[in-house]
């Protein structure tokens, strides 16, 4: 069985000079300390301490071997999106990041599968970028769940998502840019509360606005972090749809009627939560995702799935078979027998 992690981040080697492609002063770049550690930077501001696995494919693959992950579908970090930048600069920036992602994955092409990023603030530029990236070898696109006030149900974003379906590009949606609130400025509450709320909001907007009705059924859509709060609160949303006309006015079905239109990853970290997630979504709609290599990720990839009460068949779906189908990775399924050599 091929084990595939669909939620793993890369910050490729981006210099301070490279970052000026996006912004003159506060663009994102990587400071490598030369001792296996580094810092994600936003201009002169230290954003997050990181380790070498984030940018070094040899270290990454060695860690994958150690924990039994055969393939990672890798995406940039949300800090790199650049949705608030000038469109022309953002498009050039995405080209740069996407090329660096391809170079990262080329070091171990049987182990690392790239997703691109796009200038989502402009539909035409975003469509052009994803088409170019797919032709270059990316298997899909990594998106933030909103662009300022525009959520995924906004007409321009729906147009882009439809284009992704036409291109056969899978879409991994990651929450980001959580609303600033003094109540969440401690204890990582912006991540623990804000991110789960952002994903819940985006899924409900797609359902209640009727956007799922306007999108092609073959759109391959994945939400990170187990779909956030959505699976746990689905009953509340369905109840509201049935009881209030202002909730159901734009959607043909209650939110539960659209569960076959998207997937979620397994990054929920608790067997009870995983059990509920699979009961709500179905075993064919949940994929192994770890948030590697960040501290909030799953320390032992796949351990939660393997230790669960799921059947062996369902475990196999979550650990890899669903990802093979969704990302078109049949050429990588079952092919690895020895740790791969990583070119530098």
N, C-alpha and C positions, 0 to 999 in steps of 0.2 A: 504494500500500500504506500502510495506517495503522499507525504504529509506536506501541505501547502498552507503557508501563512499569508493571508491576503491584506493584512494591515501591518505593514512594517515601513518605517521611515528611513530616508536617506537625506543627509545634508551634504551634497557633493562639495568637492573642493572649490569654494567660491572665495575669491580674495576681496579685500577692501576695494581695490580698483574695479573688479568685476561688478561689485554692488552698485557702483556709480552708473552702471547702465540703467538701473531702475530709478535710483534717487541720488541726488548730489551729496546728501549729508547722512541720511539714516537708513541706507539700504542694508539688507541682511547679508552677512558674510560669516565665514568660519575662521576663528582664531585657533590654530593648531599649536599647542604648547610643546610639542615634540617629545612628550613623555607618556603618550597614550591617552592624554586628556585634552580637552579643548573647550571652547566657549562659543555658543551661538551668539552672534552680535547683531545689533541694529544700530549701525553707525558707531558711535562711541559707547553705546549702552550695552552692558552685559545682560543678555536675555536668559540664557540657561547653560549651566555646565553640562558637558557631554563627554562621551568616551569615543575612542578611535573606531569602534564598530560602526558609528554613525556615518563615517566617510571612507573607511578603508575596506574594500571588498574582501581582502584576504582575511582580515580579522573577523569580518561578518560571517564568511563561510565557515571558518573554524568554529565559531560559536554555534552556527547552525548544525554542524556535525556533532558538536558536544551535546546538543539537546534534541537531536533527532528530527530536525526540520529539513526536508529535501529541497523545497523551493520557497522562495519569498517573492510575492508580488509587491514591489517597492514603490513608494511615493515620496515626494518631497515633504518637508514640514510646512504646516500652514503659515508660519512666519514668512515664507517665501512667495506667497500668492501674488502680492502686488496689485490687488484689485482697486486700490485708491490712487494709483499712479496714472500719468498720462498714457493714453492707449498705445501710442507708437512706442514709447519706452517700455511699457509693459509687454508688448508683443516681442520686442527684441530681447527683453529679459527672459521671457518664457522660452524662446528659442535657445538661449544660452543654457538655462537650467535643464531643458529637455535633452540637449546634446550631452551635458555632463552626466545626466542620468543614464543615457545610453552607454557612455564610456564606462561608468561604474559597473553596469550590468554585463558589459562585454568581457570583463575580467573573469566571469563565471557564467556564461550564457545558459548552461544547463541548470543553474541554481537560482538566478536572479532575473526577474521579469519586470520591466519598467512600465510605470504609468506616467503620463505627461501632466503638465499643468498648462492652463490657458489664461489669456486676459479676459476673464468672464465679464468685465465691465462693458465690453463691446461685443455684440453678438457676431457680427461679421468677422472680426478679428479672432474671436474664440473658435468659430467654426473652421476658419482657415488654419488655425494652429493645431486643432485636433486632427484634421485631415492630414496635414503635413507630418505630424507625429506618428500617426498610425502607419503611414507609408514608410517611415523611418524605422519602425519596429516596436513602437509602444503598443501595449495591449489594451490601453484605455486611458482614462483621465481621472485625475484626483481633483475634486472640487471642494471649496468651502461651501457651507450650506446657505450662504446668502452673500449678496453684494450690497453693502449698506442696507437700505430699507427694502431691497428687492429680494424676496425669497424665491424658492425653487418654482413656485407657481406663477411667477411673473411672466408675462408673455414672451419677453426676450430670452429668458432662461429656458422656458419651455421649448422655444424654437431651437435653442442650442441642444437641449437634451434630445429632441427629435433628430437633429443632425447626427448626434452620437449613435443613435439607433441605426440610422442609415449607414454609417461608417462601420458598424459592428463593434464600436468602442464601448467597453464596459465603463461604468461611472461609479467611482468610490466617493461617497459624500462624507466629509469630515466636518464636525462642528468647529466653529472658530469665531473670533471677534465677538465674544460674549459681552452683553450689555454691562457697562461699568456701573458698579453699585458698591457703596461703602460697606454694605452688609456682606459682600463676598470677597473683600480684599484680604482676608486672613484664611489660613488653613487650606489653601488651594480650593476654596469653595467655588471659585469661578470655573474650575475644572470639574469638581465633584457635583455641583448643582447646575451651573450655567451650561456646560456642554450637553448634559443629558436633556435639559430643557430645550436647547437649540434644536437638537435632533428630533425630539418629540414635536416641536412646533413645525418643522419643515415637512415631516411626514403628514401631519394633519392638514397642513395647507395644501399639499398635493391632493389629498383625498377630498377635503371639504370644498375646495374651489372648483372641483371638476377637472383639474389638470390631468389626472390619470386618464380620464376619458379622452383627452386630446392627444395624449402621447401614444406612440406605437407600443403595442403589446410586447414587442421583442426588445424593448429597451432593457439593457442589463444594468440594473441599479442596485447598489449596495450601500447601506448605512453603517457607519462605524459604531463601536461601543454598544453592540446589541440593540441598536435602534433607540438608545437613550431610555427615556421614561415611557416611551410609547407602548411597549408590550404590557407593562404593568397597569397602565391607565386606559387600555383599550376599552374596557367595559364602560368606564365613565364617558368616553367619547361616543360610543355606540348609543348609550342611554340618552345622551343629549341629542343625538341625531334623530332618534325616534320620538322624542318628547317636545322638541323645539323646532319650529319651522325656520327660524333664523339660522339654525345650525345646518339644516339639510337643504337650504334653498338653492344651492348651486351644485349639489352632488346627487347622482342617481342612486348611489349606494351608501350605506353607513361605512365608516372607516374599515371595519372588518371585512367589507366586501372587496377591498383592494389589497389584501394580504398576498395575493398572487402576482403583484406588480413590482415587488422589490424583495431584496435579500438583506440580511444583517450579518455582522460578524459575531463571534462568540465571546467578545471581551467583556464578560460580566462577573467573573472571578468568584462565583459561588454556585454550588451544585443546585441549590433550590432555584436560583435565578435562571440558570441554564435550563433546568427542567421546564420552567414556565415559558421561557423563550421558545423552546422547541414545541411545546404544546400550542402556543399561539401561532407561530410562524410555519411550523412543519419542518421536519428534518431536512427536507430538500431546499430550504430557504436560509439555512444558517451555515456560515463558513468560518473556519478557524481564523481568528484575527487576534494579534497579541499586543499591538502598539510598540513593538520592538523598535529601538533598544532603550526606550525611556523607562524611568523607574515606576511609572504607573502601569506598565505593561505586565503581561503574564510572565512570571519568572521561569516557569517550566512550560513551554509551549505545548499545548495539547493535553497536559496533565488533567485539567478539569474535565475535558471530554472523556478521556480514558477512564477516569475514576467515577464517572457518572453511571446511573442505572440505565442509560440508553442501550439499546441492542447493539450488537456488533455491526449490524448493517447500517444503523443510523450513525454510529460513531465513524464508520468509514466515510459516510457522506460528508459529515462535518469536517473531518480531518483532511479531506483532499478531493473526494469525488465531485462535490459540488463546485469547487474552484476549477477543476479541470473542465467541467462543462461550461461554466460561466465565462471564463477567461480564454477558452480555446487552447488548453494546455495539453491536449492529447499527446503531443510529441514529447512531453516531459514525463508523462505518467508511467511509472514503473520502469524507468530507464536507468535509474541510478543504483549502482551496486557498490561502488567505492567512493570515498570522498574525492571530489573533483579537484583537479589542479587549478589554481587561481593565477591568472597571468597578471603581472604588475606593469 
